[in-house]
Amino acid sequence: MQLNVTGHHVEVTDSLRGYVEKKFERIGRHFEQVIDMHCVLTVEKLRQKAEVTLHVSGSAIHADATEENMYAAIDLLADKIDRCLMKHKEKRIANRTSAPKARKT
């Protein structure tokens, strides 16, 4: 899994990049088929925003979170994307198991 972290109106320091990598490593444990992740950290006046786009086989999953603190926004984003990814995984499993069976004639 490849992780790209970029900043918009904010400098991405090594500690910030390490925090993002630490928070998103659990995503690799829950779902092995993540191709790459692109995380954008943005500062707009008093709002700190974190966005991530995951590219998995067949689709892309996007989530964002806004808080007053960048680390809190990253925490919230990690929880959101984890829930979205688990939902995507459940849908894939449900579609695979509930396929209609051919009738014998």
PyMOL CGO cylinders between C-alpha atoms (Angstrom):
from pymol import cmd
from pymol.cgo import CYLINDER

trace = [
    CYLINDER, 0.00, 0.00, 0.00, 1.39, 3.36, -1.02, 0.3, 1, 1, 1, 1, 1, 1,
    CYLINDER, 1.39, 3.36, -1.02, 0.53, 6.43, 1.08, 0.3, 1, 1, 1, 1, 1, 1,
    CYLINDER, 0.53, 6.43, 1.08, 0.93, 9.99, -0.25, 0.3, 1, 1, 1, 1, 1, 1,
    CYLINDER, 0.93, 9.99, -0.25, 0.55, 12.86, 2.22, 0.3, 1, 1, 1, 1, 1, 1,
    CYLINDER, 0.55, 12.86, 2.22, 0.33, 16.41, 0.91, 0.3, 1, 1, 1, 1, 1, 1,
    CYLINDER, 0.33, 16.41, 0.91, -0.46, 19.72, 2.56, 0.3, 1, 1, 1, 1, 1, 1,
    CYLINDER, -0.46, 19.72, 2.56, -2.49, 22.66, 1.35, 0.3, 1, 1, 1, 1, 1, 1,
    CYLINDER, -2.49, 22.66, 1.35, -1.50, 25.86, 3.19, 0.3, 1, 1, 1, 1, 1, 1,
    CYLINDER, -1.50, 25.86, 3.19, 0.33, 23.71, 5.73, 0.3, 1, 1, 1, 1, 1, 1,
    CYLINDER, 0.33, 23.71, 5.73, 3.81, 22.21, 5.86, 0.3, 1, 1, 1, 1, 1, 1,
    CYLINDER, 3.81, 22.21, 5.86, 3.74, 18.45, 6.34, 0.3, 1, 1, 1, 1, 1, 1,
    CYLINDER, 3.74, 18.45, 6.34, 6.40, 17.80, 8.98, 0.3, 1, 1, 1, 1, 1, 1,
    CYLINDER, 6.40, 17.80, 8.98, 7.94, 14.43, 9.70, 0.3, 1, 1, 1, 1, 1, 1,
    CYLINDER, 7.94, 14.43, 9.70, 5.94, 14.09, 12.92, 0.3, 1, 1, 1, 1, 1, 1,
    CYLINDER, 5.94, 14.09, 12.92, 2.67, 14.86, 11.11, 0.3, 1, 1, 1, 1, 1, 1,
    CYLINDER, 2.67, 14.86, 11.11, 3.51, 12.42, 8.31, 0.3, 1, 1, 1, 1, 1, 1,
    CYLINDER, 3.51, 12.42, 8.31, 4.42, 9.75, 10.88, 0.3, 1, 1, 1, 1, 1, 1,
    CYLINDER, 4.42, 9.75, 10.88, 1.16, 10.30, 12.73, 0.3, 1, 1, 1, 1, 1, 1,
    CYLINDER, 1.16, 10.30, 12.73, -0.84, 9.86, 9.52, 0.3, 1, 1, 1, 1, 1, 1,
    CYLINDER, -0.84, 9.86, 9.52, 1.08, 6.68, 8.62, 0.3, 1, 1, 1, 1, 1, 1,
    CYLINDER, 1.08, 6.68, 8.62, 0.54, 5.27, 12.13, 0.3, 1, 1, 1, 1, 1, 1,
    CYLINDER, 0.54, 5.27, 12.13, -3.20, 5.96, 12.04, 0.3, 1, 1, 1, 1, 1, 1,
    CYLINDER, -3.20, 5.96, 12.04, -3.69, 4.49, 8.57, 0.3, 1, 1, 1, 1, 1, 1,
    CYLINDER, -3.69, 4.49, 8.57, -1.65, 1.33, 9.07, 0.3, 1, 1, 1, 1, 1, 1,
    CYLINDER, -1.65, 1.33, 9.07, -4.69, -0.40, 10.60, 0.3, 1, 1, 1, 1, 1, 1,
    CYLINDER, -4.69, -0.40, 10.60, -6.48, 0.02, 7.27, 0.3, 1, 1, 1, 1, 1, 1,
    CYLINDER, -6.48, 0.02, 7.27, -3.91, -2.30, 5.71, 0.3, 1, 1, 1, 1, 1, 1,
    CYLINDER, -3.91, -2.30, 5.71, -4.67, -4.87, 8.40, 0.3, 1, 1, 1, 1, 1, 1,
    CYLINDER, -4.67, -4.87, 8.40, -8.44, -4.75, 7.78, 0.3, 1, 1, 1, 1, 1, 1,
    CYLINDER, -8.44, -4.75, 7.78, -8.38, -4.76, 3.99, 0.3, 1, 1, 1, 1, 1, 1,
    CYLINDER, -8.38, -4.76, 3.99, -5.39, -6.07, 2.04, 0.3, 1, 1, 1, 1, 1, 1,
    CYLINDER, -5.39, -6.07, 2.04, -6.49, -4.95, -1.43, 0.3, 1, 1, 1, 1, 1, 1,
    CYLINDER, -6.49, -4.95, -1.43, -5.81, -1.21, -1.02, 0.3, 1, 1, 1, 1, 1, 1,
    CYLINDER, -5.81, -1.21, -1.02, -3.75, -0.06, -4.00, 0.3, 1, 1, 1, 1, 1, 1,
    CYLINDER, -3.75, -0.06, -4.00, -2.86, 3.42, -2.79, 0.3, 1, 1, 1, 1, 1, 1,
    CYLINDER, -2.86, 3.42, -2.79, -4.01, 6.22, -0.50, 0.3, 1, 1, 1, 1, 1, 1,
    CYLINDER, -4.01, 6.22, -0.50, -3.79, 9.96, -1.03, 0.3, 1, 1, 1, 1, 1, 1,
    CYLINDER, -3.79, 9.96, -1.03, -4.17, 12.14, 2.05, 0.3, 1, 1, 1, 1, 1, 1,
    CYLINDER, -4.17, 12.14, 2.05, -4.53, 15.94, 1.84, 0.3, 1, 1, 1, 1, 1, 1,
    CYLINDER, -4.53, 15.94, 1.84, -4.17, 18.09, 4.96, 0.3, 1, 1, 1, 1, 1, 1,
    CYLINDER, -4.17, 18.09, 4.96, -5.64, 21.61, 4.68, 0.3, 1, 1, 1, 1, 1, 1,
    CYLINDER, -5.64, 21.61, 4.68, -5.70, 24.66, 6.94, 0.3, 1, 1, 1, 1, 1, 1,
    CYLINDER, -5.70, 24.66, 6.94, -8.40, 27.31, 6.38, 0.3, 1, 1, 1, 1, 1, 1,
    CYLINDER, -8.40, 27.31, 6.38, -8.43, 30.03, 9.06, 0.3, 1, 1, 1, 1, 1, 1,
    CYLINDER, -8.43, 30.03, 9.06, -9.64, 28.20, 12.18, 0.3, 1, 1, 1, 1, 1, 1,
    CYLINDER, -9.64, 28.20, 12.18, -10.56, 24.91, 10.47, 0.3, 1, 1, 1, 1, 1, 1,
    CYLINDER, -10.56, 24.91, 10.47, -8.18, 22.01, 10.08, 0.3, 1, 1, 1, 1, 1, 1,
    CYLINDER, -8.18, 22.01, 10.08, -9.32, 19.57, 7.41, 0.3, 1, 1, 1, 1, 1, 1,
    CYLINDER, -9.32, 19.57, 7.41, -8.03, 16.12, 6.51, 0.3, 1, 1, 1, 1, 1, 1,
    CYLINDER, -8.03, 16.12, 6.51, -9.16, 14.23, 3.39, 0.3, 1, 1, 1, 1, 1, 1,
    CYLINDER, -9.16, 14.23, 3.39, -8.24, 10.81, 2.09, 0.3, 1, 1, 1, 1, 1, 1,
    CYLINDER, -8.24, 10.81, 2.09, -8.98, 8.91, -1.10, 0.3, 1, 1, 1, 1, 1, 1,
    CYLINDER, -8.98, 8.91, -1.10, -8.41, 5.15, -1.15, 0.3, 1, 1, 1, 1, 1, 1,
    CYLINDER, -8.41, 5.15, -1.15, -8.08, 3.30, -4.41, 0.3, 1, 1, 1, 1, 1, 1,
    CYLINDER, -8.08, 3.30, -4.41, -9.14, -0.31, -4.03, 0.3, 1, 1, 1, 1, 1, 1,
    CYLINDER, -9.14, -0.31, -4.03, -9.64, -2.85, -6.74, 0.3, 1, 1, 1, 1, 1, 1,
    CYLINDER, -9.64, -2.85, -6.74, -12.64, -1.66, -8.71, 0.3, 1, 1, 1, 1, 1, 1,
    CYLINDER, -12.64, -1.66, -8.71, -13.49, 1.58, -6.90, 0.3, 1, 1, 1, 1, 1, 1,
    CYLINDER, -13.49, 1.58, -6.90, -12.32, 4.62, -4.94, 0.3, 1, 1, 1, 1, 1, 1,
    CYLINDER, -12.32, 4.62, -4.94, -13.42, 5.51, -1.40, 0.3, 1, 1, 1, 1, 1, 1,
    CYLINDER, -13.42, 5.51, -1.40, -13.30, 9.12, -0.21, 0.3, 1, 1, 1, 1, 1, 1,
    CYLINDER, -13.30, 9.12, -0.21, -13.74, 10.60, 3.27, 0.3, 1, 1, 1, 1, 1, 1,
    CYLINDER, -13.74, 10.60, 3.27, -12.96, 13.88, 4.98, 0.3, 1, 1, 1, 1, 1, 1,
    CYLINDER, -12.96, 13.88, 4.98, -13.00, 15.29, 8.51, 0.3, 1, 1, 1, 1, 1, 1,
    CYLINDER, -13.00, 15.29, 8.51, -12.84, 18.84, 9.89, 0.3, 1, 1, 1, 1, 1, 1,
    CYLINDER, -12.84, 18.84, 9.89, -11.77, 19.79, 13.41, 0.3, 1, 1, 1, 1, 1, 1,
    CYLINDER, -11.77, 19.79, 13.41, -10.07, 22.65, 15.24, 0.3, 1, 1, 1, 1, 1, 1,
    CYLINDER, -10.07, 22.65, 15.24, -6.91, 20.54, 15.73, 0.3, 1, 1, 1, 1, 1, 1,
    CYLINDER, -6.91, 20.54, 15.73, -5.14, 18.72, 12.86, 0.3, 1, 1, 1, 1, 1, 1,
    CYLINDER, -5.14, 18.72, 12.86, -4.38, 15.65, 14.97, 0.3, 1, 1, 1, 1, 1, 1,
    CYLINDER, -4.38, 15.65, 14.97, -8.05, 15.40, 16.01, 0.3, 1, 1, 1, 1, 1, 1,
    CYLINDER, -8.05, 15.40, 16.01, -9.08, 15.70, 12.35, 0.3, 1, 1, 1, 1, 1, 1,
    CYLINDER, -9.08, 15.70, 12.35, -6.71, 12.86, 11.43, 0.3, 1, 1, 1, 1, 1, 1,
    CYLINDER, -6.71, 12.86, 11.43, -8.12, 10.68, 14.25, 0.3, 1, 1, 1, 1, 1, 1,
    CYLINDER, -8.12, 10.68, 14.25, -11.68, 11.32, 13.10, 0.3, 1, 1, 1, 1, 1, 1,
    CYLINDER, -11.68, 11.32, 13.10, -10.72, 10.68, 9.48, 0.3, 1, 1, 1, 1, 1, 1,
    CYLINDER, -10.72, 10.68, 9.48, -9.07, 7.37, 10.34, 0.3, 1, 1, 1, 1, 1, 1,
    CYLINDER, -9.07, 7.37, 10.34, -12.25, 6.22, 12.09, 0.3, 1, 1, 1, 1, 1, 1,
    CYLINDER, -12.25, 6.22, 12.09, -14.46, 7.34, 9.19, 0.3, 1, 1, 1, 1, 1, 1,
    CYLINDER, -14.46, 7.34, 9.19, -12.37, 5.70, 6.48, 0.3, 1, 1, 1, 1, 1, 1,
    CYLINDER, -12.37, 5.70, 6.48, -12.13, 2.51, 8.52, 0.3, 1, 1, 1, 1, 1, 1,
    CYLINDER, -12.13, 2.51, 8.52, -15.93, 2.33, 8.76, 0.3, 1, 1, 1, 1, 1, 1,
    CYLINDER, -15.93, 2.33, 8.76, -16.29, 3.05, 5.02, 0.3, 1, 1, 1, 1, 1, 1,
    CYLINDER, -16.29, 3.05, 5.02, -13.76, 0.37, 4.16, 0.3, 1, 1, 1, 1, 1, 1,
    CYLINDER, -13.76, 0.37, 4.16, -15.43, -2.24, 6.38, 0.3, 1, 1, 1, 1, 1, 1,
    CYLINDER, -15.43, -2.24, 6.38, -18.78, -1.41, 4.75, 0.3, 1, 1, 1, 1, 1, 1,
    CYLINDER, -18.78, -1.41, 4.75, -17.20, -1.79, 1.30, 0.3, 1, 1, 1, 1, 1, 1,
    CYLINDER, -17.20, -1.79, 1.30, -15.72, -5.13, 2.34, 0.3, 1, 1, 1, 1, 1, 1,
    CYLINDER, -15.72, -5.13, 2.34, -19.08, -6.37, 3.66, 0.3, 1, 1, 1, 1, 1, 1,
    CYLINDER, -19.08, -6.37, 3.66, -20.80, -5.37, 0.41, 0.3, 1, 1, 1, 1, 1, 1,
    CYLINDER, -20.80, -5.37, 0.41, -18.22, -7.29, -1.62, 0.3, 1, 1, 1, 1, 1, 1,
    CYLINDER, -18.22, -7.29, -1.62, -18.69, -10.40, 0.51, 0.3, 1, 1, 1, 1, 1, 1,
    CYLINDER, -18.69, -10.40, 0.51, -22.50, -10.11, 0.38, 0.3, 1, 1, 1, 1, 1, 1,
    CYLINDER, -22.50, -10.11, 0.38, -22.50, -9.74, -3.40, 0.3, 1, 1, 1, 1, 1, 1,
    CYLINDER, -22.50, -9.74, -3.40, -20.22, -12.73, -3.80, 0.3, 1, 1, 1, 1, 1, 1,
    CYLINDER, -20.22, -12.73, -3.80, -22.27, -15.04, -1.55, 0.3, 1, 1, 1, 1, 1, 1,
    CYLINDER, -22.27, -15.04, -1.55, -25.77, -13.99, -2.62, 0.3, 1, 1, 1, 1, 1, 1,
    CYLINDER, -25.77, -13.99, -2.62, -25.32, -14.55, -6.35, 0.3, 1, 1, 1, 1, 1, 1,
    CYLINDER, -25.32, -14.55, -6.35, -28.31, -16.39, -7.80, 0.3, 1, 1, 1, 1, 1, 1,
    CYLINDER, -28.31, -16.39, -7.80, -27.70, -20.05, -8.48, 0.3, 1, 1, 1, 1, 1, 1,
    CYLINDER, -27.70, -20.05, -8.48, -28.49, -21.60, -11.84, 0.3, 1, 1, 1, 1, 1, 1,
    CYLINDER, -28.49, -21.60, -11.84, -31.64, -23.68, -11.91, 0.3, 1, 1, 1, 1, 1, 1,
    CYLINDER, -31.64, -23.68, -11.91, -31.59, -27.20, -13.14, 0.3, 1, 1, 1, 1, 1, 1,
    CYLINDER, -31.59, -27.20, -13.14, -34.14, -27.96, -15.83, 0.3, 1, 1, 1, 1, 1, 1,
]
cmd.load_cgo(trace, "trace")
